[in-house]
């Protein structure tokens, strides 16, 4: 199995939900000052674990409770014999409530507190306590300047709760954002830490729930759930007395001239992921290659929808689009398939033909696998708008099409028409290459053929695919899509053994 990830909760929340939890904890009897003390101690413990010999901290402090946490961390460092200094980017006179009390505690501990200035020397471990989760617009000066200089300093940076300048809901950088080596996030996990730029900006992620009342936490509805080995579905073991007909027949349709490799990858992935029978409908020019590569795949040259429809009565699952192109061949073959009562996976140019109005969507029991550009075409916007709020885009697309949506990218998302959202935080940048989406489409078809519903198939499929890429990525760049197929097979057996 993949190496264990840090022990983190499965539930992810939007920033407003976490702020509301903080308020409800205070209303229920936990003083805000006590929560701030717990936060400071959690941050200080994490800092000492990561940099035990540093001996010096410089806290960059803003004006809210995030700053209060930073002032208390500085006080703890000073009491431990470290050199501790706070550069106040916001005037401490503006502090109120618990944050003002934290400032007083830092002064009493002997912490040097100086106003921020461009030439202020930075030293030791930098503690980013500038901005909390309430940021909605672009970072303003002098905060932007402090962030730029902290990032350029070459010093280690610990971010308090969320790297300043990162949107807690979307992972979008709001003009400028701290580049942390360690982020200690508090109370509950924020969705933005796992989306878009979040993983790159937060570095290593540590979590502390501050001993929050579990009953109050349980009242919150998560914005999304993380996919882990323990939370993704499993295929059941197979009885010894079985046969190929019990594990579904998948038909992959794709591979126009010049794009035959995509269809071959999808079909092979489907076969090696456990489908009982796999057929491929493709151009005549690609049949010899498929027969040589995988004679187990029943490959037919198909030129017309009439020929294709002769194959359909025996088929349980359709995988449409890998390498299909958008020309007359694909338009002819794929037209009308949405009306069939079959589980379906739509990928690549099948989605582009859908967006252009050439194809009609199935009524249900289907899943789509867009990258941000394809999602944008389906939503009638640009890819920048999709990336600006990936969770919202995935959910909007699922509702619009009545489909399970697997929005690919860092922090791939699975969204359902009923509003469920799942996030896969596995994967590796070595996966940035051609053909990996075709392997994913074939894997999803195989999981549907073996009895999973579309949501379960998307959840298990995206996790297996990402973990396979992660395993291969340890060797570095140059991962070929076909390399994933055997690793997915190994991972599937580790996760869902064929025999009890």
WODAZI-V222906 format. One record per residue. RES is the residue in one letter. PSI is psi in degrees with one decimal (* if undefined). OMEGA is omega in degrees with one decimal (NA if undefined). D_CENTER is the distance of its C-alpha to the mean C-alpha in whole Angstrom. Layout:
res = (RES,RES)
psi = (PSI,PSI)
omega = (OMEGA,OMEGA)
d_center = (D_CENTER,D_CENTER)
//
This chain:
res = (X,X,X,X,X,X,X,X,X,X,X,X,X,X,X,X,X,X,X,X,X,X,X,X,X,X,X,X,X,X,X,X,X,X,X,X,X,X,X,X,X,X,X,X,X,X,X,X,X,X,X,X,X,X,X,X,X,X,X,X,X,X,X,X,X,X,X,X,X,X,X,X,X,X,X,X,X,X,X,X,X,X,X,X,X,X,X,X,X,X,X,X,X,X,X,X,X,X,X,X,X,X,X,X,X,X,X,X,X,X,X,X,X,X,X,X,X,X,X,X,X,X,X,X,X,X,X,X,X,X,X,X,X,X,X,X,X,X,X,X,X,X,X,X,X,X,X,X,X,X,X,X,X,X,X,X,X,X,X,X,X,X,X,X,X,X,X,X,X,X,X,X,X,X,X,X,X,X,X,X,X,X,X,X,X,X,X,X,X,X,X,X,X,X,X,X,X,X,X,X,X,X,X,X,X,X,X,X,X,X,X,X,X,X,X,X,X,X,X,X,X,X,X,X,X,X,X,X,X,X,X,X,X,X,X,X,X,X,X,X,X,X,X,X,X,X,X,X,X,X,X,X,X,X,X,X,X,X,X,X,X,X,X,X,X,X,X,X,X,X,X,X,X,X,X,X,X,X,X,X,X,X,X,X,X,X,X,X,X,X,X,X,X,X,X,X,X,X,X,X,X,X,X,X,X,X,X,X,X,X,X,X,X,X,X,X,X,X,X,X,X,X,X,X,X,X,X,X,X,X,X,X,X,X,X,X,X,X,X,X,X,X,X,X,X,X,X,X,X,X,X,X,X,X,X,X,X,X,X,X,X,X,X,X,X,X,X,X,X,X,X,X,X,X,X,X,X,X,X,X,X,X,X,X,X,X,X,X,X,X,X,X,X,X,X,X,X,X,X,X,X,X,X,X,X,X,X,X,X,X,X,X,X,X,X,X,X,X,X,X,X,X,X,X,X,X,X,X,X,X,X,X,X,X,X,X,X,X,X,X,X,X,X,X,X,X,X,X,X,X,X,X,X,X,X,X,X,X,X,X,X,X,X,X,X,X,X,X,X,X,X,X,X,X,X,X,X,X,X,X,X,X,X,X,X,X,X,X,X,X,X,X,X,X,X,X,X,X,X,X)
psi = (160.6,156.7,146.2,134.9,163.8,145.1,106.2,153.3,160.9,-30.7,135.1,143.4,157.4,156.2,-39.5,-34.5,-39.1,-39.7,-38.5,-38.7,-43.0,-45.4,-39.7,-33.4,-40.8,-43.8,-29.0,-2.1,-3.6,113.1,145.7,-35.0,-33.7,-42.6,-39.2,-39.1,-42.6,-41.4,-46.2,-42.3,-39.1,-42.3,-43.6,-41.4,-45.0,-39.0,-44.4,-32.8,-40.7,-40.3,66.4,-25.4,10.0,-49.8,-1.8,138.2,145.3,117.4,128.1,112.9,138.5,-134.0,-3.5,-159.5,-27.1,-41.2,-39.5,-42.5,-42.7,-42.2,-40.3,-34.3,-42.0,-39.9,-42.1,-40.9,-43.2,-42.7,-25.6,2.1,5.8,156.8,131.4,132.2,144.2,128.1,110.5,104.9,-29.2,145.2,121.9,-22.5,-19.7,-9.4,147.7,160.5,-133.2,-34.5,-39.3,-39.8,-36.2,-39.2,-44.2,-38.3,-37.5,-42.5,-44.7,-28.7,-4.2,18.5,134.2,123.5,119.1,149.6,147.2,138.1,153.4,-33.9,7.6,127.9,138.5,138.4,155.2,-149.8,126.3,130.6,114.5,100.1,43.1,-55.3,143.2,-147.8,-3.2,-1.4,130.6,-28.6,-174.0,145.2,133.4,165.5,150.1,4.4,-41.5,-40.8,-43.9,-40.2,-45.5,-45.0,-35.9,-43.9,-31.9,-7.6,-24.2,2.5,154.2,142.5,130.1,125.5,134.6,113.2,-47.3,134.0,127.0,132.1,-5.9,132.5,124.7,-16.0,-32.8,-16.4,13.7,138.8,123.9,68.6,-69.5,146.6,144.1,139.0,101.0,152.6,-27.3,131.8,127.0,104.4,147.2,150.0,-56.5,155.5,134.2,136.4,-39.8,-19.9,-19.2,-0.6,149.9,-112.0,-4.9,-53.5,-36.9,-36.8,-31.0,-14.0,-141.1,140.6,124.6,152.7,140.6,128.1,0.8,27.1,36.2,145.8,115.9,-30.7,-39.3,-38.1,-40.3,-20.2,-16.9,138.0,118.4,144.8,-30.1,163.3,135.2,146.2,124.4,173.1,-33.5,-20.9,-11.3,154.0,164.3,147.1,141.1,154.2,155.5,138.8,153.0,-35.5,85.1,180.0,169.2,-28.1,-14.0,-4.5,25.3,153.8,117.4,134.9,118.7,129.2,116.2,-177.8,61.2,172.1,129.4,-8.6,24.6,-30.0,-35.8,-45.4,-38.7,-41.5,-43.2,-43.8,-43.5,-40.5,-41.7,-45.7,-48.2,-10.7,5.4,5.2,142.5,-41.9,139.6,127.4,152.0,124.3,117.3,-175.4,149.4,-32.4,-21.0,-8.2,-47.4,-38.5,-40.7,-39.5,-36.7,-36.5,-49.0,87.4,-15.9,-21.5,126.6,97.0,128.3,139.8,124.3,126.7,-20.5,159.2,-28.8,-46.0,-41.0,-43.6,-20.5,-18.9,-18.3,-33.6,-28.0,1.6,141.0,-32.1,139.5,137.3,112.0,135.4,-25.2,114.3,17.3,-25.0,-176.7,17.8,-172.3,-36.4,-49.1,-41.9,-39.4,-46.0,-40.0,-16.9,131.1,-9.9,-24.4,-23.7,-11.6,141.4,75.0,150.0,136.8,143.8,123.0,129.2,160.3,-124.4,-16.4,-36.4,-37.2,-37.3,-33.9,-44.8,-33.7,-3.7,2.6,-38.1,154.5,144.6,147.4,162.6,-24.9,-178.3,47.2,159.3,150.8,153.3,63.9,147.4,173.3,-36.1,-43.3,-40.2,-40.1,-42.6,-38.4,-31.9,-9.0,34.3,-164.5,167.1,-27.9,-36.7,-38.4,-47.0,-26.9,-29.4,78.7,-43.7,-44.8,-39.4,-44.3,-43.7,-39.8,-40.6,-39.0,-41.6,-42.1,-41.1,-3.4,47.4,156.3,128.0,127.0,97.6,111.5,158.3,-179.7,125.1,54.3,141.3,140.0,117.7,142.9,159.4,-23.5,4.0,4.1,146.1,130.0,144.9,133.7,114.5,21.8,175.5,-179.5,143.5,-16.4,-10.8,-2.1,86.1,174.5,146.1,-12.1,-31.6,-31.9,-39.2,-41.7,-43.0,-43.6,-40.8,-44.0,-41.0,-40.9,-39.6,-38.4,-41.7,-28.2,11.5,-3.7,147.4,173.5,-36.1,-45.7,-41.4,-42.1,-42.4,-50.2,-40.9,-45.5,-34.2,-45.6,-45.7,-45.9,-41.3,-35.2,-43.8,-37.1,-43.5,-44.8,-32.3,-17.0,-25.6,-5.0,-161.9,170.0,20.1,125.0,144.6,-40.7,-24.6,-30.2,-27.4,-48.1,-35.3,-39.1,-42.5,-43.7,-45.6,-39.4,-39.5,-38.2,-38.3,-42.3,80.4,140.8,-37.4,151.4,*)
omega = (176.9,178.8,-176.5,175.7,175.4,-178.6,-179.1,175.5,176.5,-171.9,175.5,-174.2,171.3,-173.5,-179.2,177.9,-179.5,176.1,178.0,177.0,178.3,-179.4,-178.8,175.9,178.6,179.6,-178.8,173.1,175.1,-177.5,178.2,178.6,178.3,176.6,179.8,176.8,178.3,179.4,-178.7,179.3,178.0,179.7,-179.2,177.0,-179.0,179.8,-178.2,176.1,-174.6,-176.1,-172.1,-175.8,-174.3,176.3,-177.3,175.4,170.6,-178.7,171.6,-170.2,175.2,-171.7,-175.5,180.0,174.0,176.5,178.0,175.6,-178.4,177.8,-179.7,174.9,178.1,178.6,178.5,179.4,-179.5,179.8,178.1,178.4,177.3,167.4,-175.8,-178.4,174.7,169.6,-173.7,178.5,172.3,-179.4,179.1,178.3,179.4,-178.9,179.7,172.5,-175.9,178.9,177.0,177.6,177.9,176.5,178.8,179.2,178.2,177.2,-178.8,-179.9,179.3,178.6,173.9,179.7,-176.0,174.1,177.8,171.2,-173.3,-177.2,-179.1,179.4,177.2,-176.7,176.8,174.4,176.2,177.2,-179.1,175.6,-173.9,-171.3,179.1,-175.5,-174.7,-177.5,-180.0,179.7,-178.3,178.8,-178.8,172.6,1.0,-179.2,-179.3,178.2,178.9,179.0,-179.5,-177.4,175.9,-179.5,-177.6,-172.5,-174.9,-179.9,175.5,-177.4,170.5,177.8,177.9,175.9,-175.6,176.4,-177.7,-178.7,178.3,177.5,-176.9,-178.7,-170.1,-174.7,-179.4,175.0,-176.7,-179.8,176.3,177.8,177.4,170.5,-175.4,168.3,-179.5,173.3,175.8,-176.7,-163.6,176.6,-179.7,-178.8,178.9,-177.2,-175.7,177.4,-174.1,-176.1,168.0,-177.9,-175.9,-178.3,178.6,-175.9,-174.4,-177.9,175.1,-177.5,173.4,-174.5,172.4,-177.1,177.7,179.8,178.9,179.9,-177.7,-179.2,178.5,177.4,-177.2,179.3,-179.4,174.5,-177.8,173.3,179.2,175.5,176.7,176.5,177.8,178.3,-177.9,-172.9,178.6,-179.5,176.9,167.7,179.2,173.5,179.2,172.5,-179.9,-179.3,-176.4,-179.1,-173.1,-177.2,-178.2,-173.8,167.2,177.1,-178.0,174.1,174.6,-179.5,-179.5,176.8,171.9,-176.9,-178.3,-177.2,-175.6,-178.1,-178.9,-179.8,179.2,178.7,-179.3,-178.9,179.6,177.5,178.7,179.6,-175.0,177.2,167.4,175.8,-178.5,-179.5,177.9,173.1,177.4,173.5,-173.1,176.9,-179.7,-177.4,-176.0,-176.9,-179.5,179.8,-179.5,178.1,178.7,-176.7,-176.9,179.9,179.0,177.9,-179.6,-171.6,180.0,172.3,-177.0,-177.9,-174.5,177.0,177.4,178.1,-178.8,-175.8,174.3,179.8,-166.7,-175.8,-177.1,-169.5,178.7,-173.6,176.2,171.3,-172.4,166.6,-177.6,179.1,-174.7,-172.0,-179.8,-178.2,-176.7,-179.3,-179.3,-178.6,-179.9,-174.7,-171.4,-178.4,175.2,-177.4,177.8,-179.3,-178.4,177.6,177.5,167.7,-173.8,171.6,178.6,-174.4,166.4,-172.1,170.4,178.7,178.6,176.1,174.8,-178.9,-179.2,177.7,179.5,-179.7,176.1,-176.5,171.3,179.7,-178.8,179.3,179.4,176.3,-179.1,-174.0,-176.8,160.9,-174.0,179.5,178.4,177.1,179.9,179.4,179.1,-179.0,-179.3,178.0,175.5,-175.3,177.4,178.6,176.7,-178.0,179.9,176.3,-176.5,178.9,179.9,179.8,-179.7,-179.7,179.1,-178.9,178.2,178.7,-176.5,-173.9,-174.3,-176.0,165.9,-174.9,172.2,-178.7,-173.7,180.0,177.8,-171.1,179.4,-174.0,171.0,-178.2,179.3,179.3,-179.6,173.2,175.0,179.9,179.3,-177.3,176.4,-178.6,173.9,179.3,-174.4,179.7,175.2,178.9,180.0,-178.5,-175.6,169.8,-177.4,176.0,177.7,176.3,178.4,-179.6,178.1,176.6,179.9,176.8,179.9,180.0,174.6,-178.7,-178.8,167.7,177.8,173.4,-170.6,178.8,179.8,179.6,179.6,-178.8,-179.4,-176.0,-177.5,179.6,177.9,-178.3,-179.0,179.6,176.8,177.1,178.1,179.8,179.2,-176.6,178.6,178.7,176.0,-176.0,172.8,176.3,173.9,-175.4,-178.5,178.5,-176.4,-167.6,-179.7,179.6,175.0,178.7,178.8,-178.8,179.5,178.3,177.2,-177.1,-176.0,-175.8,-179.4,176.4,176.8,NA)
d_center = (19,17,18,17,14,15,16,14,15,12,13,11,13,14,17,20,19,19,22,24,24,25,28,29,29,32,33,33,35,33,34,32,34,33,29,30,32,29,26,28,29,26,25,28,28,24,26,29,27,25,28,31,34,33,36,35,32,32,30,29,30,29,31,29,28,26,29,31,28,29,33,33,31,34,36,35,35,38,40,38,40,38,38,36,36,35,34,34,33,34,37,38,40,38,36,37,36,35,33,37,38,35,37,40,39,38,42,43,42,43,40,41,39,39,38,36,37,36,38,37,37,34,34,32,29,28,26,24,25,26,24,22,19,22,21,21,23,23,24,28,31,32,28,27,30,29,25,26,29,27,25,28,29,28,28,25,23,22,20,21,19,17,17,20,19,16,15,14,12,11,10,13,16,19,22,22,19,20,19,19,19,19,17,19,17,20,20,17,13,12,9,9,9,5,5,8,10,10,9,12,14,14,15,15,14,17,18,21,22,25,27,26,28,26,27,26,23,23,24,21,19,15,13,10,10,8,9,12,15,17,15,14,18,20,23,26,29,31,35,37,39,37,37,35,35,33,30,30,31,28,29,27,29,28,29,32,34,32,29,30,27,24,26,28,24,23,26,26,23,24,27,26,23,26,27,31,32,30,32,31,33,33,36,39,38,35,37,39,35,34,37,37,33,33,36,35,33,35,35,37,38,38,39,40,38,41,40,37,38,40,37,35,37,36,33,30,27,26,24,25,24,23,26,28,28,29,33,36,35,32,33,36,34,31,33,33,31,29,32,32,31,29,25,23,20,21,19,20,23,24,21,23,27,25,24,28,30,31,29,29,26,27,27,25,23,21,18,17,14,14,13,13,17,18,16,18,21,21,20,23,21,20,17,17,17,14,12,14,12,9,9,13,13,12,14,17,17,17,20,21,22,22,19,16,13,11,9,8,7,5,1,4,6,9,12,15,19,19,17,14,11,8,5,4,4,7,9,12,13,16,14,15,18,20,20,17,16,19,19,16,18,21,19,18,22,23,21,22,26,26,25,22,21,19,16,17,17,13,12,14,14,10,10,14,13,10,13,15,14,14,17,19,17,19,22,21,21,22,20,22,20,23,22,19,21,24,21,19,22,23,19,20,24,23,20,23,26,28,31,32)
//
